[in-house]
Amino acid sequence: MTRQPRPTTTLWRPTGPVELALVRDLAWRAWPPRLPEQPIFYPVLNEDYAVRIARDWNVKHDGAGYVTRFEVDSAFLSRYPVQRAGGRTILELWVPAEELPEFNAHIVGRIEVVHEFR
């Protein structure tokens, strides 16, 4: 009997070059630990919002911005309520920093870069 794959949810993460290098060091399979001043990890629920952050914020502050896409086990994600961080499409998940290792364990496949801005 073949086991059916678990449903996944696609998430996006806008990021700068430093964080992206750390993801590369983790073989594109996990997000690095948060810094002390970063109490949450916040992936976003739509690509357009991630593009705006990477293009308009990361480029300005870091010289480059990237949008990553990755899949996470949907059942696991149900513990995190969707946060509306502004307009109707500005949606995020807020993962407490101390839960990031468990979050990473539920990533399915690899984290991939889908947009780059300079």
C-alpha positions as CSV (number, residue, x, y, z in Angstrom):
1,M,0.0,0.0,0.0
2,T,1.4,3.4,-1.0
3,R,1.4,6.1,1.5
4,Q,-0.3,9.3,0.3
5,P,1.8,12.5,0.7
6,R,0.6,15.0,3.3
7,P,-1.0,18.2,2.0
8,T,1.4,21.2,2.0
9,T,1.0,24.9,2.0
10,T,3.2,27.2,-0.2
11,L,4.8,30.0,1.7
12,W,7.1,32.8,0.6
13,R,9.8,34.6,2.5
14,P,11.4,37.9,1.4
15,T,15.0,38.0,2.5
16,G,18.3,39.8,2.1
17,P,21.7,38.4,1.1
18,V,22.9,37.6,4.6
19,E,19.9,35.4,5.5
20,L,20.0,33.8,2.0
21,A,23.6,32.8,2.5
22,L,22.7,31.1,5.8
23,V,19.8,29.2,4.1
24,R,22.3,28.1,1.4
25,D,24.6,26.9,4.2
26,L,21.7,24.8,5.5
27,A,21.4,23.0,2.1
28,W,18.2,25.0,1.2
29,R,16.3,22.9,3.8
30,A,15.9,25.2,6.8
31,W,15.8,28.8,8.1
32,P,18.6,30.0,10.4
33,P,17.9,30.8,14.0
34,R,16.6,34.2,14.7
35,L,18.8,37.0,16.1
36,P,18.1,38.1,19.7
37,E,16.2,41.2,18.4
38,Q,14.0,39.0,16.1
39,P,11.4,37.3,18.3
40,I,9.4,35.9,15.4
41,F,10.0,34.3,12.0
42,Y,7.4,35.5,9.6
43,P,6.8,33.8,6.2
44,V,4.1,35.4,4.1
45,L,1.1,33.8,2.4
46,N,1.3,35.4,-1.0
47,E,4.0,36.1,-3.6
48,D,3.1,39.7,-4.4
49,Y,3.5,40.8,-0.8
50,A,6.9,39.0,-0.6
51,V,8.0,40.7,-3.8
52,R,7.1,44.1,-2.4
53,I,9.1,43.6,0.7
54,A,12.2,42.2,-1.1
55,R,12.1,44.9,-3.8
56,D,11.2,47.9,-1.7
57,W,12.8,47.1,1.7
58,N,15.6,44.5,1.3
59,V,17.1,46.2,-1.7
60,K,17.1,49.6,0.1
61,H,18.6,48.2,3.3
62,D,20.7,45.3,2.1
63,G,21.6,46.1,-1.5
64,A,19.7,43.0,-2.8
65,G,16.4,41.3,-2.1
66,Y,15.2,37.8,-2.8
67,V,11.9,36.1,-2.7
68,T,12.0,32.4,-1.6
69,R,9.2,29.8,-1.9
70,F,8.9,26.7,0.1
71,E,6.3,24.1,1.2
72,V,5.3,23.3,4.8
73,D,3.1,20.5,6.1
74,S,-0.4,22.1,6.2
75,A,-1.5,20.2,9.3
76,F,1.5,21.6,11.2
77,L,0.9,25.1,10.1
78,S,-2.7,25.1,11.4
79,R,-1.2,26.0,14.9
80,Y,-0.3,29.4,13.6
81,P,-3.2,31.8,12.9
82,V,-2.9,34.0,9.9
83,Q,-1.9,37.5,10.8
84,R,-3.2,40.4,8.8
85,A,-0.3,42.9,8.8
86,G,-2.0,45.6,6.8
87,G,-4.3,45.4,3.7
88,R,-6.4,42.5,2.6
89,T,-3.5,40.6,1.0
90,I,-0.8,41.4,3.6
91,L,-0.9,38.1,5.4
92,E,1.8,36.5,7.5
93,L,2.4,33.6,9.9
94,W,4.1,34.5,13.1
95,V,6.3,31.7,14.2
96,P,8.0,32.3,17.6
97,A,11.8,32.1,17.3
98,E,12.0,29.2,19.8
99,E,9.7,27.2,17.5
100,L,11.7,27.7,14.4
101,P,13.6,24.3,14.7
102,E,10.3,22.5,14.8
103,F,8.9,24.6,11.9
104,N,12.0,23.7,9.9
105,A,11.4,20.0,10.5
106,H,8.1,20.4,8.7
107,I,9.5,22.0,5.5
108,V,8.8,19.6,2.6
109,G,11.5,19.7,0.0
110,R,13.8,22.6,-0.6
111,I,13.6,26.4,-0.2
112,E,14.0,28.0,-3.6
113,V,14.7,31.5,-4.8
114,V,12.0,32.7,-7.2
115,H,12.8,36.4,-7.6
116,E,16.0,38.5,-7.2
117,F,16.2,42.3,-7.0
118,R,19.2,44.6,-7.0
